[in-house]
Amino acid sequence: MADSLFRYHVPGNPGFVDQASFLWDTPLSGKPDSSSGKITFQFLIKDYFESAKKFIQLYDYKILKKGLKFNLKKDISFSDICHIDISLEKHGAFYHPAKISVELNNGRILFFVLNTAVSDAGLALIENEYNSLSKLNKNDAESLIPRVFGMGKVNTEKGCAAFFLAEWFNDFHEFHVTSSSTDSDDEKKIGLWETNGTISKISFPDYLIIYEKATEILTKFYKPESFEQIFPWHHAAGDFVIKRTGNGFDVRLITVRNYGALFGAVPDSQESGSSEASGSMEEDNDFLLHGLLFFYLNLSVRMRVDRIDGTGNYCLIDSKIISSVLKGFLKGLSKKPLLDGTQKDGIQKNMADIFLQFAGQFSFDEFHEMLVMIVNSYNENAPETTIIKANLLKYSKLLFKKTCMM
């Protein structure tokens, strides 16, 4: 296959990026590495594109073929492909994602995301993320997270680069609290990053559905019986993306850095081989419901945290989203199977009803103490921790009123 099959792009720069472009020998980070003092030791944009091309070519294009088949529902011949465009979209703390556009001879263009790690931090994360997405893909009938098609590594003179190819959510875009927002809740706005580089403003109450659906997604993937959950996640990193619809927004989660339990599981006497029960069914369920409450409290706090325009100062999204977060949580929870022994007296209940009944037994002091415990577990050096702690008492009162006094 001819090299002309591949074309390289950097958004904001006209034309293609090649050996004649000033960007070709530019460091991937955009600036020289002060630790080495020499660009020759850094991963350059040309290294990025050349290693991305090698990844796509791995195993006779096996991974790309899998992605094409997923989209087209049939195998495709490479004679049907006109171009493969690799566009370096973003520089993140861990990844340098690219948009892969496969143009067919019939004019159709299929899109994928190529997540790329070249730093030590990114390389330590990427395989775990790929495995987490693969695991959750099996039960995600709604495609709330990207499908993944394959992972691989490419060795270069600058070190190892790791990649995985995944589904691209067409017409979904990143969003953040905008710099035009003020301290007044009524005037806060969310900025939607459009494809053409402009930012559309979304005002209250239109943006409430975004946080409701983001909460519902995280709750759907939470397992009350094992405490398994998607964590960490962060609005500031652009983990959620949105798409305009006729009556609001669709929401997707585009990254799963880890999926696991944040708490210890309820002992299982049968699995452990012990002849003694771990406790009564009521005690075990109480333990699981406490875990569910901690999940909700942690989620409700972190759902409010963002950075101005995605890269500025940390901020809290206004408190009006509290009701939307609770609504999304209860929606996700209502579809989960009941815990053993929670169906009593023939009364039809769902997990949402059971949770509200459980949460309603706590006093404000107990509720606030749990929130303090959660926030004290956060990295004290993280910039968002300071702003969370400064507003925690006020937030506790609002969250308690919405959750425990229904």
ZANU-257302 format. One record per residue: residue in three letters; x, y, z of N, C-alpha, C, O in turn. Coordinates in pm, whole numbers, plus 50000, padded with zeros to 5 digits. Layout:
residues N
alaXYZXYZXYZXYZ
...
END
This chain:
residues 406
met500844988050000500005000050000500885012550000501885013150071
ala500515022249923501325034249907501245042850032500235043150102
asp502365050050061502405058750176501385070050165500955075450267
ser501005073550042500045084350024498685081050081497805089750088
leu498495068750122497235064850186497025072950314495905076550348
phe498125075650387498055082650515498295097650496499185101750422
arg497485105650566497655120050567497565124750712496805119250792
tyr498365134950746498475139350885497995153850900498215162250813
his497335156451013496765169651038497005173751183497095165351273
val497125186951204497065193051337496025204051328496225213651255
pro494905202951402493835213051393494375227151415495235229451500
gly493845236551336494295250351345495405253651249495775265351233
asn495965243351185497015245451087496525240750950496145229150936
pro496525249350852495985245750720496855235350650498075234650670
gly496205227250567496945217450489497375205450570496925203450683
phe498265197550511498765185550574500085188150645500825197350609
val500355179950745501635180450814502535169650756502195157850760
asp503695173650703504645164150646506055169250670506255178650747
gln507025163150605508415166750629508715181250596509675187050647
ala507905187250509508135201150472507505211050570507735223050560
ser506705205950663505995214650757506875218350875507675210250921
phe506735230650924507495235051041507115227051165507875226651262
leu505925220751163505475212951278506145199351288506155193151395
trp506705194651179507205180951171508215177751282508165167051342
asp509115187251308510155185151409509875192651539510775195051619
thr508595196151559508185202851683507925192451792507315182151764
pro508365194951915508065185652025506565183552041505775192952027
leu506175171352069504755168152087504135176652197502955180152189
ser504925179952298504425188252408504265202752367503615210552437
gly504865206552254504775220352208505925228952254506025240552214
lys506805223552339507935231452388509085221952422508865210252450
pro510315227052418511455218552451511395213452594510865220152682
asp511915201652615511965195552748513155201352825514315198952789
ser512865208752929513935215253005514835205153076515975208253108
ser514295192953100515095183053170516205177553082517285174153131
ser515945176752951516975171752861517755183052795518945181852766
gly517045194352772517685205652708517885203952559518335213252491
lys517555192152507517735189552365516475183652306515915173952358
ile516025189452196514835184552129515035170352078514075162752067
thr516285166752046516555153551987516135142052079515915130952031
phe516025144552208515635134052301514125133752326513625125152398
gln513405143252266511975144252291511165137052184511635134652073
phe509935133552221508995127652127508425139052043507765148052095
leu508695138751916508295149451825506985146051755506525134651759
ile506385156051692505135153851619505355143651507504465135551480
lys506515143951443506775133951339506835119951399506375110351337
asp507385118651521507435105551588506025100651618505715088851607
tyr505175110251657503785106851688503095101051565502535090151571
phe503125108351453502425103951333503005090951277502265082151233
glu504325089651278504945077651223504635065351307504415054551253
ser504635066951440504315055451526502825052251521502445040551529
ala501955062551507500515059951491500245052251363499415043151362
lys500935055751257500795048551130501215033951147500535024851099
lys502345031651216502815017951237501805009851319501604997951293
phe501185016451417500175009351496499005005051407498554993551414
ile498515014151326497385010851238497744999551143496894991551106
gln499014998751104499464988451011499714974951078499924964851010
leu499704974651214499994962151285499094950751240497904952551214
tyr499694938851233498944926651204498094928051077496934923651072
asp498704934250974498004936150847496694943750867495644939950815
tyr496774954650945495634963550967494474956651040493314960451024
lys494784946751119493734938651184492844947051274491624945451273
ile493434956051353492644963951449491734973651376490564975051412
leu492254980251274491424989451196490304981951126489174986851119
lys490614970151074489584962151006488444958751102487274958651063
lys488794955951227487764952851326486854964951348485644963551359
gly487464976751355486664988951373485784991851253484634995951269
leu486314989651133485524991751011484344982251006483234986050967
lys484584969851044483504959951042482414963551143481234961451117
phe482824968951257481854973151358480924983851302479714983451326
asn481474993251227480675004051171479854999851050478705003751036
leu480444991850964479784988250838478974975450846478174972450756
lys479174967750955478484954950973478864944750865478114935550835
lys480054946650809480554937250709482054939650691482564950350725
asp482734929750637484154931350607484324940750488483434941950404
ile485474947350482485724956650373487114954250316488034950750389
ser487254955950187488544954550120489284967950125488664978550118
phe490604967350138491374979750140491354986950006491694998749997
ser490954979849902490794986649773489654996649777489545005249689
asp488784995549880487665004849895488065017349973487265026649985
ile489295017750025489745029050107490505038950021491405035349945
cys490125051550036490785062249961491915068650044493025070149995
his491615072250170492605078650257492375074650402491255071350443
ile493465074950479493395073750625494045086350681495255088150670
asp493235094950742493725107550799493915106150949493025101151019
ile495045110650999495345110551142495465125151187496365132251143
ser494555129451273494535143251319494805143751469494025138651549
leu495915149851506496285151351647495365161651712495485173551687
glu494435156751795493345165251843493635172751973493185184051990
lys494375166452064494425172152199495655166952273496135155952247
his496145175052365497235170752454496675170252596496315180652652
gly496605158352653496095156852788497205153252885498365151752846
ala496835151853010497815148353113498385134453091499525131653128
phe497595125553029498025111753009498115107852861499015100452822
tyr497185112952780497085108652641497215120252543497015131952577
his497555116552421497525125752307496585119352203497045112652111
pro495275121252219494325114252130494315120051989494475132051969
ala494125111151893493995115051753492635110651701492075100651746
lys492125118251605490915114451533491355107551404492095113251324
ile490875095351384491185087751264489985088351171488885084351208
ser490205093351050489145094250950489495085050834490515086750768
val488645075350811488865065950700487875069350589486675067450603
glu488405074450480487565078550368487475067250265488495062350217
leu486255063150232486035052550135485865058449996485565070349980
asn486055049949897485935054649758484535059449724484355067349632
asn483525054649800482155059049773481815072249841480675076849835
gly482815078449907482605091449971482275090750118482305101050186
arg481985079150169481655077850312482925078850395483975073750357
ile482815085650510483945087250601483575081250737482535084550795
leu484435072550786484225066050915485265071351013486435073150978
phe484835073951137485705080351235486005070951352485175062851393
phe487225072351405487655065051524488505074351609488975084751561
val488695070651735489635077951820490815068751845490655056851872
leu492005074351836493235067051866493845073151991494455083851986
asn493685066252104494285071052228495745067052231496095055552206
thr496595076752261498035074852249498725079052378498465089852431
ala499615070552428500395073652548501875072552515502315062652456
val502635082752552504085082452532504835085552662506015082252675
ser504155091852759504785095152886504715083252981503925074052960
asp505535083453085505495072553184504125071453248503605060453269
ala503515083153280502195083153344501145077153251500315069153294
gly501185081053123500215075853027500405061053001499425053652992
leu501655056852989501945042652963501495033953079501085022453060
ala501565039353200501135031653318499625030153322499105021153388
leu498915039053254497455039353262496755032353146495695026553166
ile497315032753027496555029852906496075015452897494965012852852
glu496905005952941496474991952933495314989253028494384981952994
asn495364995153147494264993453242492984999553187491904993853203
glu493095011353122491895017453065491315008952953490095007052945
tyr492185003752868491704995252760490964982952815489904979252765
asn491534976752918490904964952978489594968553047488634960753041
ser489534980153111488294984553177487194986853075486054982653095
leu487524993652965486544996052859486084982752799484894980952773
ser487024973752776486664960652719485684953252809484724947252762
lys485944953752939485084946953035483684952953037482684945753034
leu483604966153041482304972753049481554972552917480324972952915
asn482284971952805481644971152674480694959452664479674960152595
lys481014948552733480234936252719478804937852770477904930852725
asn478604947052863477274949052921476664962552887475624966252941
asp477304970052797476824983452765476034983252635476554986752528
ala474784979052645473944977952525473644991652465473334992652346
glu473745002252546473405015752499474585023252440474425034552393
ser475785017152441476995023952393477195037452461477385047652395
leu477155037352594477385049552672478865052652683479245063952715
ile479705042652656481155044152654481655038852520480935031252454
pro482855042552479483335038252347483615023252339484145017352434
arg483265017252227483725003752196485215004352165485685014152107
val485944994052202487374993652172487654982152077486994971752082
phe488634984151989488884974551881490254967951887490484957951819
gly491144973251967492444966851979493494976352034493384988452022
met494524970352095495604977952157496944972652110497064960852077
gly497934981252107499274976852069500324987152107500004998452144
lys501584983052096502704991852129503664992552010503834982951936
val504275004151996505265006351890506525011751955506485021752027
asn507655005151931508925009751984509575019451886509665016751766
thr510015030751938510675040851856512035044251918512355039652028
glu512805052151848514095056451902513915065352024514845067052103
lys512715071052040512445079952154511785072552270511485078452374
gly511555059452252510895051752356509645044952303509405044552182
cys508855039552395507655032052359506455041352346506285050652425
ala505635038652246504335045352233503265034652235503365024652164
ala502225036652315501135026952327499845033152273499595045052291
phe499045025052207497845029852141496675020252165496875008152183
phe495455025652164494295017152138493285024752054493075036752069
leu492655017251964491675022851872490285020751930489965009851976
ala489475031151928488145030351989487125037851904487455044851809
glu485875036051943484755042551875484815057751894485135062652002
trp484505064851787484395079451792482915083051796482155078451710
phe482505091151891481105095251900480895107651813481285118651850
asn480285105651698480095116551603479215127651661478195124951725
asp479625139951639478875151951678478785153951828478005162251874
phe479565146551905479665148852050480885157652076481925156152012
his480735166952173481805176652196482035178852346481165176252429
glu483225183752376483605186952513482855199452560482445207652479
phe482685200652691481995212352748482605215952883483135207352953
his482525228652918483045233553046482315246153087481695252953005
val482385249253216481945262353263482795272853192484005271253179
thr482155283553146482865293353065483405304953147482965307453259
ser484375311953089484975323453155484015335253160484255344953232
ser482915334553084481925345253088480975343653205480135352353230
ser481105332553278480255330553395480665340153507481815344453515
thr479705343253591479995351753707479745343753832479415331953826
asp479895350153947479645343354073478155341154098477785333754189
ser477325347254019475885345554035475435332453971475715330053853
asp474745324054047474285311253994473445313153869473545305353775
asp472625323553868471715325653756472435329153627471865327853519
glu473685333553638474395337953519475495328353475476205331153378
lys475645317253543476645307453501476225301353368475045299053343
lys477215298753283476945292853153477935281553127479055281553178
ile477485272153048478335261053006478725263652860477875267052778
gly479995261952828480465263752692480625250452621481335241552670
leu479975249052507480075236852425481085239452314480915248652235
trp482145231352308483215233252211482805227352077482775215152059
glu482475236151982482005231751851483175227251762484325230551789
thr482855219751656483865214551565484655225651498485855224151472
asn483995236751469484665247551395485515256651485486025266951439
gly485665252851611486505260551702485775271051784486375277051873
thr484495273351756483715282951834483175276251960483195263951973
ile482685284352051482085279252174480655284252185480405296352187
ser479705274952191478305278452208477975279052357478425270452433
lys477215288852399476875290452540475545283552571474555285152499
ile475545275852680474335269052727474005274852864474815274152956
ser472825280452877472425287053002471515278153085470995268053038
phe471325282153212470345275753299468945278553246468695289853204
pro468015268953245468135255453299468495244953194468425232953221
asp468885249353074469105239852965470205229752995470155218452947
tyr471205233853076472325224753098472065214453209472885205553230
leu470955215453281470705206253391470645191653345471115182753416
ile470085189353226469945175653176471315169253153471445157053159
ile472335177453126473685172053104474185164953230474715153853223
tyr474025171353344474525165753469473645154353518474125145053583
glu472365154953486471475143753517471905131253442471995120453500
lys472175132653313472545120953233473945115953265474195103853262
ala474865125153297476215120853336476155112653464476835102453477
thr475335117053559475155109653684474515096053659474915086053719
glu473515095753572472845083153541473825073153481473755061253513
ile474725077653394475705068753332476595062453439476775050253441
leu477155070453528478035065253632477295055653724477855045653769
thr476035058653752475235050053841474915036753773474895026453840
lys474665036953645474375024453573475535014753581475345002553584
phe476755020153586477925011353590478355007853733479305000253751
tyr477665013253832477995010053971477344996754010476184994253978
lys478104988354080477584975454128477434975954280478444975254351
pro476204977054331476014978254477476564966254554477024967754668
glu476504954354493476904942354566478424940854579478894933254664
ser479184948054497480644946754502481354960154516482574960554533
phe480604971254510481134984854517481964988654394482634998954396
glu481944980654289482704983954168482104996254100480894997654090
gln482985004854054482535017453994483615023253904484785019453911
ile483195032453818484135039853735484705051253819483975060153864
phe486005050853839486665061353918488175060053899488685048853899
pro488895071153881488445085053885487845089753753488035083453649
trp487135100853759486615107753641486575122553676486575126253793
his486535131053573486615145453604486075153453485486465151053370
his485195162953513484715172053408485865180253349485895182953229
ala486815184053435487895192653389488745185853282489375192653200
ala488765172653282489545165253183488745162253057489265155952964
gly487495166753052486665164152935486215149752925486045144652814
asp486015143053039485645128853038484265126552978484015116052918
phe483365136152995482035135152936481945144252814482535155052811
val481205139752714480945147952594479445148352569478715139452613
ile478995158652498477555160452477477245163152330478095167752254
lys476005160152293475515162352157474125168552167473285163852243
arg473905179052091472595185452089471565176052027471855169251928
thr470385175752085469255168352029468075178052019468175189652059
gly466975173251965465815181951949465265187152080464715198152084
asn465415179352188464835183552316465855184152429465495183152546
gly467125185752394468125186552499469495182052452470005186852351
phe470085172652528471425167852498471525152952525470925147752619
asp472305146152442472765132652472474125133952537474875143352509
val474465124452624475715124852697476425111452684475785100952689
arg477735111752669478545099552665479775101552755480235112752775
leu480275090452808481525090352885482605084552795482465073152750
ile483665091952768484615087452667485885081352725486755076952650
thr486015080952857487195074852917486825067453044485965071853120
val487475056153067487305048553191488715045153240489275034853203
arg489275053853323490655051853367490795039553456491835032953457
asn489735036853531489785025053618488365020753652487455029053660
tyr488205007753673486915002553717487194992253825487784981753800
gly486754995353947487004986254058486294990954182485585000954181
ala486494983554290485844986554417486694996254499487904994554510
leu486025006354556486715015654644486615011454790487275017254877
phe485785001354817485594996454954485794981354954485824975054848
gly485934975555071486014961155082484644954855061483624960955096
ala484614942955006483354936154979482794929755105483524927355202
val481494927055104480864919655213481404905555215481404898955111
pro481894900455330482404886755334481354876855289480174878255323
asp481754866955213480844856555165481244843455227482284837755192
ser480444838455320480814826555395480924814455304481754805655328
gln480094813755199480124802155111481384802155026481974791655003
glu481804813854978483004814454896484254812154980485214806154933
ser484234816755104485404815355189485514801455250486564797755303
gly484424793655243484434780355299484144780055447484164769355508
ser483864791355507483574792055650482184786655677481274788255595
ser482024780155791480704774955829479874785655898478684783655922
glu480504796855929479774807555997479384818355896480174821755808
ala478184823755910477724834355822478474847155854478944849155966
ser478584855855754479294868555775478454878255854478944888555899
gly477184874955872476254883655941474884881155885474734873855787
ser473854887055947472504885255894472374892055759473174900555723
met471344888055684471104894155554470854909155570471284917155487
glu470164912755679469894926855705471184934555729471334945855682
glu472134928455802473404935155829474214936855700474804947355676
asp474234926355618474964927155492474364937855401475104945555339
asn473044938255393472394948355309472624962355362472774971855285
asp472654963755493472944976755553474344981455512474564993255484
phe475284972155508476644975155467476674979555320477364989055284
leu475934972355235475884975655093475204989155068475624996754981
leu474164992055146473475004755131474325016355179474255027255123
his475135014055282476085024355322477085027155208477425038555180
gly477535016455144478435018055030477785025854918478425034254855
leu476495023154893475745030254789475615044954825475725053554737
leu475375047954952475265061854996476595069154979476615080754937
phe477695062555013479005068754995479295071254847479865081554811
phe478895061954760479055063954616478285076254571478805084554497
tyr477045077654617476215089054578476805102154630476835112054556
leu477265102354754477805114654811479075118954737479235130754703
asn479955109554712481185112654640480875117554498481455127354451
leu479955110754432479545114554296478935128654295479245136654208
ser478085131454393477385144354395478335155954419478125166954367
val479395153654497480395164054520481215166354393481385177654349
arg481725155454335482635156654221481915160954093482545166454003
met480615158654086479865162653967479845177953952479625183053843
arg480085185054060480045199854055481385206154018481455218153995
val482455198154013483795203753996484175204553848484035194853774
asp484665216053807485125217953670486265228253673486635233453778
arg486815231053554487785241753539487235251753438486625247853338
ile487445264453463486965274753372487565272453233488785272253217
asp486705270653135487115268252996488015256052982488735254852883
gly487965247053078488705234453068490135234953114490705224653148
thr490745246853118492155247953156492425258653261493555259953308
gly491405266353297491595277353391491465272753536491725261153568
asn491075282053622490925279153764489805268953788488845268253713
tyr489965261253895488915251953933487705259753986487845270254048
cys486535254353960485315261054004484255250654036484395238854001
leu483205255154102482055246554129480895250754040480535262454035
ile480335241153970479125243653894478035247053996478035241554106
asp477115255853960476195260954061475345250054124475125239454066
ser474885252854244474185242854327472845238654270472235229154320
lys472365245354166471075241554108471115227754043470065222054013
ile472315222354021472375209053958472115197854059472005186254019
ile472005201154189471825190754291470605182054261470705169754265
ser469475188154231468265180554202468445171754079467935160554074
ser469175176853979469405169153857470315157253883470105146453828
val471315159153969472215148254005471435137354078471615125454048
leu470585141154172469775131254243468825124054147468655111854156
lys468235131454056467305125453959468025115253871467505104353848
gly469205118753823469975109453740470415097253818470395086053766
phe470815099353944471205088254030470055078554051470225066454039
leu468875083754082467715075154107467265068153980466805056753986
lys467395074653864467065068053737467975056053713467505045153680
gly469275058153731470215047153712470015036153812470185024353780
leu469655039853935469485030154043468205022054027468165010354063
ser467155028253975465855021653967465865009453875464985000853884
lys466855008753786466924997653692467774986153743467934976053674
lys468324987553862469164977053917468334966853993467304970254050
pro468784954153995468044943954069468074946654219469034952354271
leu467044942354288466974944254432468034935854503468414925154455
leu468504940854617469354932854702468524921954767467334923854792
asp469134910654795468424899654859467824904254991468484910755072
gly466564900755012465914903555139465324917455152464764920755256
thr465434925755046464874939255056463434939855007462794950355018
gln462934928854952461534928154909460734922255025460904910555058
lys459894930155086459184925755205457694928155193457244937755131
asp456934919255253455484920855268454784922455133453704928355125
gly455394917255029454754917754898454694931754837454044933654735
ile455384941554899455364955254849456384956554736457554953354754
gln455934961254621456834962854507457674975454526457144986654533
lys458964973454534459884984654547460994983154445461214972254392
asn461694994054417462924992854339464064998554421463845003554532
met465284997754368466445001954446466425017054477466965021354578
ala465805024754391465705039154418464865041754543465235049854627
asp463735034854555462875036354673463615031954799463545038554903
ile464305020754789465025015354904466125024854949466345026755068
phe466825030954851467885040354885467335052554957467885056855059
leu466245058254906465675070154969465195067255111465345075555200
gln464635055455130464195051555264465395050255357465345054355473
phe466475044455306467695042755385468315056355418468695058755532
ala468425065155319469055078155340468255086755437468815095055509
gly466945084755439466085092855523466225090355671465685097955752
gln466955079955710467105076955852468245084855918468385084756040
phe469055091855836470205098755892469865113155930469085119855862
ser470485117656039470365131656079471325139955993472175134555923
phe471165153156001472075161655924473505159955972474425159355890
asp473715159156102475085157756154475745145056101476915145356064
glu474995134056097475545121556045475845122755896476875118055848
phe474935129055825475075131055680476315139455651477125135955564
his476455150455723477595159455703478895152455740479915154355673
glu478885144455846480085137355888480565127855778481775126555756
met479635121255709480015112355598480645120255483481625115855424
leu480085131755453480645140155347482055144955384482945145055299
val482245148855508483565153155554484565141755542485705143855499
met484145129755579485015118055569485445115555424486605112455397
ile484495116955333484785114855191485765125355140486755121955075
val485495137955169486335148755118487725148255181488705151955117
asn487825143755305489125142455370489975131655306491195131155326
ser489345122855229490105112255159490695117355028491505110454967
tyr490285129354983490795134854858492245139254876492695141854988
asn492945140154767494315145154768494315159654817493765168454751
glu494935162054930494895175454988495665185654904495475197654919
asn496535180854815497295189854729496585192854597497035201254520
ala495475185854571494725188254448494025201854458493405204654560
pro494105210254355493525223754363492035223754392491545232754460
glu491305213554342489865213754363489475210754508488385214254551
thr490385204154583490055200454721489805212754807488905212854891
thr490575223054786490415235354865489055241654844488385245454940
ile488635242654718487345249054690486185240254736485135245454776
ile486345227054732485305218054782485145219854933484025221154983
lys486265219955005486195221155151485615234555193484875235355291
ala485935244955121485445258355156483935259455142483315267855207
asn483345251055059481905251855033481135239755087479945238355061
leu481825231155162481235218255198480035219555293479035212655273
leu480115227955395479015229055490477735233955422476665228355442
lys477875244255340476725249455266476155238755173474935237155161
tyr477055231555108476615221155016475955209655091474965203955044
ser476485206155207475895195355288474435198355321473585189455315
lys474165210755357472795214555393471855213155273470745208055286
leu472305217655157471485216655038471265202154996470155198154962
leu472345194255000472245180254957471395172255054470625163555012
phe471525174955184470725167855284469235170955262468405161855268
lys468915183455237467515187355217466935180155096465805175455101
lys467695179354988467185173054865467115157954879466205151754824
thr468055151854950468165137254953467385130755066466715120555046
cys467475136355184466975129655304465655135155356465115130055454
met465115145555291463875151555340462795151355232461935160155227
met462865141255147461875140155039460545134655091459595133055013
END
